[in-house]
C-alpha cells in the first residue's frame, strides 16, 4: 500500500471517529477523492476489524471496535 493511500485511510478513520454530520460525499470532499474510494476505505477498515456503523447517511467508527482504543490517541491532536 502506498503512503498517500495510507494517509487517506487514516484521515477517513479520523473523520469517522469524530463523525456526527459527515456524509460519504462530505468525507470524499474533505480528503479530495471520490465517494467510491471512501466506501473502499470503509471496507478496508472493516476488514481490519473495525466496526463501522451507518445511521441514515452518516457513517461512524464504533467506539466498541476492537482496535478503537489503539487508534483513538492518534486521532487527538493539540492545536498550537
CORURZI-V912033 format. One record per residue. N is the residue number from 1. RES is the residue in one letter. SS is DSSP state (alpha for helix, beta for strand, coil for the rest). PSI is psi in degrees with one decimal (999 if undefined). D_CENTER is the distance of its C-alpha to the mean C-alpha in Angstrom with 1 decimal. Layout:
n=N res=RES ss=SS psi=PSI d_center=D_CENTER
n=N res=RES ss=SS psi=PSI d_center=D_CENTER
//
This chain:
n=1 res=X ss=coil psi=134.7 d_center=16.8
n=2 res=X ss=coil psi=158.1 d_center=17.4
n=3 res=X ss=alpha psi=-46.0 d_center=16.2
n=4 res=X ss=alpha psi=-36.1 d_center=14.7
n=5 res=X ss=alpha psi=-44.6 d_center=12.6
n=6 res=X ss=alpha psi=-42.9 d_center=11.4
n=7 res=X ss=alpha psi=-45.2 d_center=10.8
n=8 res=X ss=alpha psi=-39.9 d_center=8.7
n=9 res=X ss=alpha psi=-43.9 d_center=6.5
n=10 res=X ss=alpha psi=-37.5 d_center=6.4
n=11 res=X ss=alpha psi=-39.9 d_center=6.1
n=12 res=X ss=alpha psi=-44.2 d_center=3.0
n=13 res=X ss=alpha psi=-39.0 d_center=2.2
n=14 res=X ss=alpha psi=-46.0 d_center=5.1
n=15 res=X ss=alpha psi=-39.1 d_center=5.0
n=16 res=X ss=alpha psi=-31.2 d_center=4.0
n=17 res=X ss=alpha psi=-40.1 d_center=6.4
n=18 res=X ss=coil psi=8.0 d_center=8.9
n=19 res=X ss=coil psi=126.1 d_center=8.6
n=20 res=X ss=coil psi=-21.8 d_center=12.2
n=21 res=X ss=coil psi=-8.9 d_center=13.1
n=22 res=X ss=coil psi=128.8 d_center=10.6
n=23 res=X ss=beta psi=174.7 d_center=11.4
n=24 res=X ss=alpha psi=-43.7 d_center=10.1
n=25 res=X ss=alpha psi=-38.3 d_center=12.8
n=26 res=X ss=alpha psi=-44.9 d_center=11.9
n=27 res=X ss=alpha psi=-45.1 d_center=8.5
n=28 res=X ss=alpha psi=-42.9 d_center=10.6
n=29 res=X ss=alpha psi=-40.9 d_center=13.2
n=30 res=X ss=alpha psi=-31.0 d_center=11.5
n=31 res=X ss=alpha psi=8.0 d_center=10.6
n=32 res=X ss=coil psi=54.8 d_center=13.8
n=33 res=X ss=coil psi=-175.1 d_center=13.2
n=34 res=X ss=coil psi=160.9 d_center=14.1
n=35 res=X ss=alpha psi=-44.8 d_center=12.7
n=36 res=X ss=alpha psi=-39.6 d_center=13.7
n=37 res=X ss=alpha psi=-39.9 d_center=11.7
n=38 res=X ss=alpha psi=-42.8 d_center=8.4
n=39 res=X ss=alpha psi=-40.2 d_center=9.9
n=40 res=X ss=alpha psi=-40.3 d_center=10.8
n=41 res=X ss=alpha psi=-37.4 d_center=7.5
n=42 res=X ss=alpha psi=-42.5 d_center=6.6
n=43 res=X ss=alpha psi=-40.4 d_center=10.2
n=44 res=X ss=alpha psi=-41.7 d_center=10.0
n=45 res=X ss=alpha psi=-42.6 d_center=7.7
n=46 res=X ss=alpha psi=-42.5 d_center=10.3
n=47 res=X ss=alpha psi=-28.4 d_center=13.0
n=48 res=X ss=coil psi=-2.7 d_center=12.2
n=49 res=X ss=coil psi=1.3 d_center=12.9
n=50 res=X ss=coil psi=147.6 d_center=9.9
n=51 res=X ss=coil psi=118.6 d_center=10.7
n=52 res=X ss=beta psi=120.5 d_center=8.6
n=53 res=X ss=beta psi=150.2 d_center=11.1
n=54 res=X ss=beta psi=127.2 d_center=12.3
n=55 res=X ss=beta psi=104.2 d_center=14.7
n=56 res=X ss=coil psi=-121.9 d_center=16.6
n=57 res=X ss=coil psi=5.2 d_center=14.3
n=58 res=X ss=beta psi=127.4 d_center=11.5
n=59 res=X ss=beta psi=144.4 d_center=8.6
n=60 res=X ss=beta psi=141.9 d_center=7.6
n=61 res=X ss=beta psi=119.9 d_center=6.8
n=62 res=X ss=coil psi=130.1 d_center=10.5
n=63 res=X ss=coil psi=-9.9 d_center=12.2
n=64 res=X ss=coil psi=5.2 d_center=14.7
n=65 res=X ss=coil psi=142.6 d_center=12.5
n=66 res=X ss=coil psi=-34.1 d_center=14.9
n=67 res=X ss=coil psi=4.4 d_center=12.9
n=68 res=X ss=alpha psi=-44.4 d_center=11.3
n=69 res=X ss=alpha psi=-27.3 d_center=14.5
n=70 res=X ss=alpha psi=-38.2 d_center=14.3
n=71 res=X ss=alpha psi=-18.6 d_center=11.1
n=72 res=X ss=alpha psi=-43.8 d_center=11.6
n=73 res=X ss=alpha psi=-25.8 d_center=14.4
n=74 res=X ss=alpha psi=-22.6 d_center=12.5
n=75 res=X ss=alpha psi=-9.8 d_center=10.3
n=76 res=X ss=coil psi=126.6 d_center=13.7
n=77 res=X ss=coil psi=155.2 d_center=15.9
n=78 res=X ss=coil psi=135.2 d_center=19.4
n=79 res=X ss=coil psi=139.6 d_center=20.7
n=80 res=X ss=coil psi=999 d_center=23.9
//
